[in-house]
Amino acid sequence: MPRLLRCVLVATLLSACRPASALAQGGPPLITDDPDTPGPGHWEINIAMLLERTRSERRIEVPRIDLNYGIGRRIQAKFEMPWVALQNEAQRIETGIGHATAGLKWRFLGQEGQRIAWSIYPQLDFSIDHSSHITSVEPEGRQFLIPTELTLEIFHLEVNGEVGRSFAENGPGSWIFGLSAEAHVLPRLELLADLHGDHVIAAPTELIVVGGARVKLTPTMIALLAVGRSARSLPDEGPRTYAYVGVQLNLPRQFSFERDIALAAR
């Protein structure tokens, strides 16, 4: 594992011991994202293991480091990078640094806790290690994704929709779309469901169904769990299995938009 990833992993786990209050926040472990942002000067750090398996290959990302920082109340800066182990049909395993993703989310309407929220979330996927192309851990070329996310909150249920267009440097590009739901069933437990689609231009559409949970472990730490399987698979790949296990760190705590509004009104 690269020294950079080890340093980030150790530093963020040590930081989780700081006392604070936290609630669940959108995005991981689901595939479909939402308009939520961490809040001004706050961090949301997701450290996870991601498994994706098809008939032809098995891909494991561990650790998958996802760093998110709140710039003001409506903007989120993101940087994500995994360490990848890829097993092909010949049972050969290749390892390397996966593509990095940098993004900037802008929630231009509403906020967490309100009935409606809406955002755009442009992201650039790029290589930082040329050897990953040589070993086929990652395809060569950059990709630019520009999705939009919309949330509707009804009582303790949050429904999220996302649709976006991906432009590939060395490929046809694709459309992504998803519909997810998040429900608080206990003070420390949130149940999740997701239907996510990926349509490569001039190719069939893949649909995957995911179920999961977020469990509050400490005031700053939340366990993230999800499993999924294709509802409609690609003919060349067969059914896809998806599994996500990780922890979310909210530092110094999760920002409370409701409390911020109340203080501003005084």
C-alpha positions in Angstrom: 0.0 0.0 0.0 1.4 3.4 -0.9 2.7 5.5 2.0 0.3 8.4 1.2 -2.7 6.1 1.7 -1.3 4.7 4.9 -0.8 8.2 6.3 -4.3 9.3 5.4 -5.8 6.1 6.9 -3.9 6.4 10.3 -4.5 10.2 10.6 -8.3 10.0 10.0 -8.8 7.1 12.4 -7.0 8.9 15.1 -9.1 12.0 14.5 -12.3 10.0 15.1 -11.6 9.8 18.8 -12.5 13.5 19.2 -15.9 14.0 20.9 -18.7 15.5 18.8 -22.2 14.9 17.7 -23.0 13.3 14.3 -26.0 12.1 12.2 -25.9 10.1 9.0 -25.2 11.9 5.8 -26.0 11.0 2.2 -23.9 9.3 -0.5 -21.8 6.2 0.6 -22.4 3.3 0.8 -25.0 3.8 -2.0 -24.0 4.4 -5.6 -26.6 7.2 -6.1 -25.5 10.5 -4.6 -27.6 13.4 -3.1 -27.3 17.2 -2.6 -26.0 17.1 1.0 -22.7 18.9 1.8 -20.6 18.7 5.0 -21.1 22.3 6.1 -18.6 25.2 6.4 -15.1 24.0 7.5 -16.3 20.4 8.2 -14.9 17.1 6.9 -16.7 14.0 5.8 -14.1 11.2 5.3 -15.2 7.7 4.1 -12.7 4.8 4.4 -14.0 1.6 2.9 -13.6 -1.7 1.1 -15.5 -2.0 -2.2 -16.0 -5.3 -4.0 -17.4 -5.6 -7.6 -17.6 -9.0 -9.2 -18.8 -10.1 -12.7 -18.4 -13.3 -14.7 -15.1 -12.1 -16.1 -13.3 -10.3 -13.2 -13.3 -9.4 -9.5 -12.3 -5.9 -8.4 -11.5 -5.0 -4.8 -10.7 -1.5 -3.7 -9.2 -1.4 -0.3 -8.7 1.1 1.1 -11.0 3.4 -0.8 -10.3 6.9 0.6 -13.0 9.5 0.0 -12.3 13.0 1.3 -15.0 15.7 1.4 -14.7 19.2 2.7 -17.3 21.8 3.2 -16.7 25.3 1.6 -19.4 27.4 3.1 -22.9 26.0 3.5 -23.5 25.0 -0.1 -20.3 23.8 -1.6 -18.4 20.5 -1.2 -14.9 19.7 -2.5 -14.1 16.0 -3.0 -11.0 13.9 -3.6 -11.2 10.1 -3.9 -8.6 7.5 -4.6 -8.5 3.7 -4.2 -5.9 1.0 -4.0 -7.1 -1.7 -6.5 -6.7 -5.5 -6.7 -8.1 -6.9 -10.0 -8.5 -10.6 -10.8 -9.2 -11.5 -14.4 -10.6 -14.6 -16.1 -7.2 -16.3 -16.0 -7.2 -15.9 -12.2 -4.2 -13.5 -12.5 -4.2 -10.7 -9.9 -2.9 -7.2 -10.7 -2.6 -4.4 -8.1 -2.1 -0.7 -8.4 -3.4 2.8 -7.6 -6.9 3.3 -9.1 -8.0 6.4 -10.9 -8.4 9.5 -8.7 -11.6 11.5 -8.7 -11.8 15.3 -8.0 -15.2 17.0 -7.8 -17.0 20.1 -6.6 -20.7 19.9 -5.5 -22.9 23.0 -5.5 -26.3 22.8 -3.8 -28.0 25.8 -5.3 -31.5 25.1 -3.9 -32.6 24.0 -0.4 -30.5 22.2 2.2 -30.4 19.1 4.4 -33.6 18.9 6.6 -35.8 20.9 4.1 -38.4 19.5 1.8 -36.4 19.9 -1.4 -32.7 20.2 -2.2 -31.0 20.4 -5.6 -27.3 20.3 -6.6 -24.9 19.8 -9.5 -21.7 17.8 -9.0 -19.1 17.9 -11.8 -16.3 15.4 -11.3 -13.1 14.5 -13.2 -11.7 11.0 -13.1 -8.0 10.8 -14.0 -4.9 8.6 -13.7 -2.1 9.4 -11.3 -0.1 6.2 -12.0 0.7 5.2 -15.6 1.6 1.6 -14.6 -2.1 1.0 -13.7 -2.8 1.2 -17.5 0.0 -1.2 -18.4 -1.3 -3.8 -16.0 -5.0 -3.2 -17.0 -5.9 -2.2 -13.5 -7.5 0.9 -14.9 -8.4 1.9 -18.5 -6.4 4.7 -20.1 -7.9 8.1 -20.4 -9.8 10.7 -18.4 -13.5 10.9 -17.8 -15.7 13.9 -17.0 -19.0 13.4 -15.2 -21.6 16.1 -14.7 -24.6 14.9 -12.7 -27.4 16.6 -10.9 -29.0 15.4 -7.7 -32.5 16.2 -6.3 -33.8 15.3 -2.8 -37.3 15.2 -1.5 -37.8 14.8 2.3 -41.1 13.5 3.7 -41.1 13.0 7.5 -38.2 10.5 8.3 -37.9 9.4 4.6 -35.5 10.9 2.2 -35.8 10.2 -1.6 -32.9 11.0 -3.8 -32.7 11.1 -7.6 -29.6 11.6 -9.7 -29.0 11.8 -13.5 -25.8 12.7 -15.3 -23.7 12.4 -18.4 -20.2 11.1 -18.6 -17.7 12.1 -21.3 -14.8 9.7 -21.9 -11.5 10.6 -23.5 -11.0 7.2 -25.1 -14.6 5.9 -25.3 -18.2 6.6 -26.1 -19.2 8.1 -22.8 -22.4 7.1 -20.9 -25.5 8.2 -19.0 -25.9 7.4 -15.2 -29.1 7.6 -13.3 -30.4 6.5 -9.9 -33.1 6.6 -7.4 -32.4 6.0 -3.7 -34.3 6.1 -0.4 -33.0 6.6 3.2 -35.2 6.0 6.3 -34.3 6.7 10.0 -35.8 3.7 11.7 -34.0 4.1 15.1 -31.9 7.0 16.6 -28.7 5.2 15.6 -29.9 3.3 12.5 -30.7 4.3 9.0 -31.8 1.9 6.3 -31.0 2.4 2.7 -32.1 1.3 -0.8 -30.9 2.2 -4.3 -31.7 1.5 -7.9 -28.8 2.6 -10.1 -28.3 2.5 -13.9 -25.4 2.9 -16.2 -26.0 3.3 -20.0 -22.9 3.3 -22.2 -23.7 5.0 -25.5 -24.7 2.4 -28.2 -24.7 -0.4 -25.6 -27.3 -2.1 -23.3 -28.2 -0.5 -19.9 -27.0 -2.1 -16.7 -29.3 -1.8 -13.6 -28.2 -2.7 -10.1 -30.2 -2.9 -6.9 -28.5 -2.1 -3.6 -29.6 -2.3 0.0 -27.7 -1.1 3.0 -27.5 0.6 6.4 -25.7 3.4 8.3 -25.1 2.7 12.0 -23.9 5.5 14.3 -21.1 4.0 16.4 -19.7 7.1 18.2 -20.4 10.9 18.0 -18.0 11.1 15.0 -18.0 7.6 13.5 -20.7 5.9 11.4 -20.5 2.3 10.0 -21.5 2.0 6.3 -22.8 -1.3 4.9 -24.3 -2.2 1.5 -24.7 -5.1 -0.8 -26.2 -5.2 -4.3 -26.7 -7.3 -7.4 -27.6 -6.6 -11.0 -31.3 -6.5 -11.9 -30.3 -6.1 -15.5 -26.8 -7.2 -16.5 -24.6 -6.7 -19.5 -24.5 -9.7 -21.9 -20.7 -9.9 -21.9 -20.2 -9.5 -18.2 -23.2 -11.3 -16.6 -24.6 -10.4 -13.2 -22.7 -7.9 -11.1 -22.2 -8.2 -7.4 -21.6 -5.1 -5.3 -20.5 -4.9 -1.7 -19.4 -1.9 0.4 -18.1 -1.9 4.0 -16.6 1.1 5.5 -16.6 3.9 8.1 -17.6 7.5 7.8 -15.8 10.1 10.0 -17.5 13.5 10.5 -14.9 16.0 11.8 -15.1 17.9 14.0 -18.8 16.9 13.9 -21.6 16.8 11.4 -22.7 20.4 10.8 -26.3 21.1 11.9 -28.1 23.3 9.3 -31.1 23.6 11.6 -29.0 24.8 14.5 -27.2 27.2 12.3 -30.5 28.8 11.1 -31.8 29.1 14.7 -28.6 30.9 15.9 -28.7 33.2 12.9 -32.3 34.2 13.8 -31.4 35.3 17.3 
